[in-house]
């Protein structure tokens, strides 16, 4: 995403719309919904010809001019409108909400006393902190990483717009506590509706942060639970969402109750009732069900493969095995 480059190029990140548009390109219209206006106008305007900034001077007649201060003078002055001088800053809470939705994070927002750094959510039943930092300097970025490692003393997920500032030293700091770095530009796509879509399923992106089972659990245990749930799903008529759907979204895709409810177009209490029903019938606590995720994925793949083979054998019995061959 060009927008990610803009976030690390623009200091603050705060700038006039012209500068945001320059660095975010054709993504500006979508990204602009994550910007909010600042109370004080800009004091300077980026030059269209060179790397200098023109001083913004308002006149008594209401006109505004951006005057070149180059020595020797080499640029033309720019006539501006009042809206051209508005400063736009990143709306962190709104941006965080969109990131949480795109990455299926649990809701949480908390500022750190570090420059442009906040916890934007958490991941999995273990509540692994998901932190975003936006820096324009590699040394400052490294300092923020070191400070987070020293304060948290636990695994966490660290986001930054790009991987421009990550280096071996910062990666070493993160590895010491089991934390991991994720650049937004390679894991998210900004849509025209100002939402984010992940390039892979969040459960796959954050696979390393899946909760470990308290006790070893083998495929037999997982198959037993999966079999019970399949039987419950097939027995009688039940309103949507199905028990298996709730299990897949909550466990395999590691969504929160609220996110499952939103995906299934139902209420949170409905999802909670499904999870409690699963708990009552299988004896597995909803949080422990998430620890079954690797087993459940394998079981579903095996079942899908088995069904595909049965369909193929049925086709062969009817003489259709060569139907696609010349």
N, C-alpha and C positions, 0 to 999 in steps of 0.2 A: 504494500500500500504506500502510495506517495505521501499520504497523510502522516504516516509514521516518520518519514524523513523530515517532514515539516515540524513535527513536535520536538524533534531533537535539534533542529536548525534554528528555530525561533526561540530566543531567550525568554524565559518566564514560565511557560510559553505565553507571551502577550504580544500582539502586533495589530496593525491596521489590516483591514480586509484585503487590501492590495497585496500585502506580503503573504498572508495566509493563502490567497489564491495563487500566487506565484509558485509556492512550494508544494501545494497540494494538487495543483492542476485540475483535471476533470473530476476529481473527487471532492472539490470544494463545496459544491452545492449540497451534497449529502453530509459532509463533515461539519458544515456551518451550523447545523442544529446542535452541535456539542460546544458551541462557543457562546459566551455571554458578554454583553457590553460592559465596559468599565466606566465609572463616573467621570473621570478626567480625560480630556481629549489628548491625542498624541502631540508631542512637541516637534516631531520631525517626520519626514516622509521619505521612503527609499527612492533613490533616483532611478529613472527608467533607462538611463544611458550608462551609468557607471556604478561603482560600489559605494558612492557617497550617500549621505542623507541630507535632504533639504530642510532648512528651518521653516516651520509653519508659522506664518504671521497673519493674524486676523486684523482686518482694517475696520474703521468706524462705520463704513458704508455697508458692512456685512459680508464683503468679499473676503476670501481666504486665499493666500498665496504661499506656495512652498518655494523658498528662495535658496538658490545654490550658494554655498559658502566655500566652494573650492577656491584655492589660490594656486595659480591664476584661475579665474572664473572660466569654466568650460562647459557648463550645462545650462539649459534653458529653465527659467522658473516655471512652476506648474500652478495653474488655477485649480482650486479645489472646491468641493462642496462640503458642507458641514458633516454629512455622513461619511465622507472620505477620511475624516480625522478621528473617527471613533476607534478606540482601542478595544480589541476582542481577546478575551482570555478563555482558556479551556474551562469548561464547566465540569469540574471533577466528579461531583456526585452523579450527574446525568451520564457522563462518559463511563463511569464505573458500573452503573446499572446496565448499560448496553453490553459492556464486556461480560458481566455476570450472566446475562441472558444468553449470549453467544457461546460461552464456555461452560454453561450449566454449573456455575458456582453458587454456593449458598450465600444468602444476603448478609453482608457486613461491610461497614465503611468506618474507617478510623484513621485519622491523620497521625503520622509520626512527626516528631520534632526534627525532621530531616528535610532538606530542600526537595520540594516536589515529590514527596513519597507518601503513600498511603496504603493501608490494607483495604482492598476493594471487595474482598469476599473470602470464602473458605471452601475447601474441597473435601469431599467424602465425609463419612460418618465420624472420622477422627478429627474433623475441623482443621485440616492443614491450612495455615494462613496463605492467602494469595495476595501478593504485594506488587504494586506498580510504582516504578520510579521513572521519572522523565528528566534526563540530564543532557546537557550540551557539552560536557567536558569529561574526558576519560578519567582524570584524577578524582573529580568529584564523585563520579559513578563508583569508582573503586572504594572511596571512603564510605559511601552509603552502604555498599555491600558489606564491608568490614563491620560497620556499626550495627547492621541488622543481624549479622551472625553473632556478634558479641552480646546483643540484647536478647535474642530469641532463644538461642541454645537448643534449637529443635529444627526438624525438617520444615521447609517452607517453599512455596512457589514464588519465584521472582519474575515479574514481567518488566520489559522495557520496550519502547516502540521498535527499536532495531537492535542488531547485535554489534553495532559500530563500536561500542565502548567496552564490551566484554573482552577480557584477556585471560591469560593463564593464571595470573595472580587472583583475580576475582573468582574464577572457576575453582581455584584451590580453596578459597575461603568458603564457598558454598558447599563443596564436597565434604568439608570437615564436619558439617552438621546434617548432611544428607539432603541439602536444599538443591534446587535445580532451576536453571535459567531458561526462559521461553521468550523469544522476540515476537511481538505481536504481528509484525509484518509477514511472517512465514506461517502463522497459525490461524489468522483471521482474514476474512474478506469483507470489506465494507460494501454494503448493498446500496442501491439507489434510494431505499426507504430508510436510510440512516440506522440500519441494524448491522450486526456482525454475524457472519456465518463461519464456523470452524472449518478448517481444511481437512480435518479428520474428526472422528467422534471424540468428545472430551475424555471419555473413559480410556481411549487409546493414547491420547496426548499425555494424560497424567497417570499412565499405567503404573509407574513406579511408586505412586502414592496411594495405591489401594491398601486398605487395612489388611494387616496380616491376621490370619486366624489365631485365636487364643490357643486352640489345640489343633493339631494336624487333622485335616479333613480330606478324605480320599474321594475318588469318583463314585464309589458305592453310596456314600452318604448323600452326595449331590444328586445322584440318580434317584435315590429313594425320595428325596424332597421334590425333585422335579416331577417324578411319577405321580406323587400325591396331588400336586398342583394341577397337572394335566387332567387327572381324573376329576378333580373338583370343577375344573373349567368345562369339562364335557358333560357333566351331570346337571341336567335341568336348565331352565332358562334364567339367565341372570343379566341384569342391566349392565351396560357398558360403564366404565372400562372393565375388561375381563381381568381375572386374577393373574393370568399369565402376562398380560400386557403391563400391569402394575409391577410385577416382579421384574420383567425385562427392563423397564425404564428406571426403576428404583435401584435395582441391583447391577444389571449389566451395563447400563448407561450412567449409573450413579447420579441420577437426578435427585433433587430434594423433593419433599412432599408437594410443595407449592409448584415446582416445575412440572411434576407429573400431572398435577391437577390441570395446569394450563395446557399441557400437550393433549390431554384427554378431554378437555372441555367439560370438566366436572369440578366439584367442590373439593377442598382439602379434606373435610370429614369423610367423603366417599373414599378417597385414597387411604386415609388412616384406617377406615373400617376394613378395606381389603387387606392391608398389612396385618392388622390384628387377627383377621380370619386366617391368614397364612400362618401366623404365629401359633394360633390355637390348634390348627390341624397338623402342623409339621413339628411343632416344638422348637422351632428356630426363631430367635428374636430377629425383628426386622433389620437391626444393624448387622447382625451376624450373616444375614442373607447376602449382604454386599460382599462378604468375604468368600461367597460361593461363586462370584462372577467368573473367574477363570474356568471353573468346572462347568458352569452352566453354558458358557460359550462353546465349549468342546462338545457337550451333550447335544445342544441344538444343531451344531454342525454335523454330528454323527447321525442324528435323526433325519436331517435334511438329505444327507447323502444316502441313507438307507431308503428313504422314500423315493428318491430319484432312481435308485437301482431297481426298485420294485416296478416303477412306471416303465422303465426300459425293458424289464423282463416281460411285462404284460404286452408291450408293443411287439416284442420278438415273438411271443406266443401267437399273435395275430398276423405274423408275417410282415411286420412293419420295420424290422431292424435295418432294412436296406432302403427305406423310403427316401432317405436323403443322399443316397449314393447314386452316382451316374452308372 
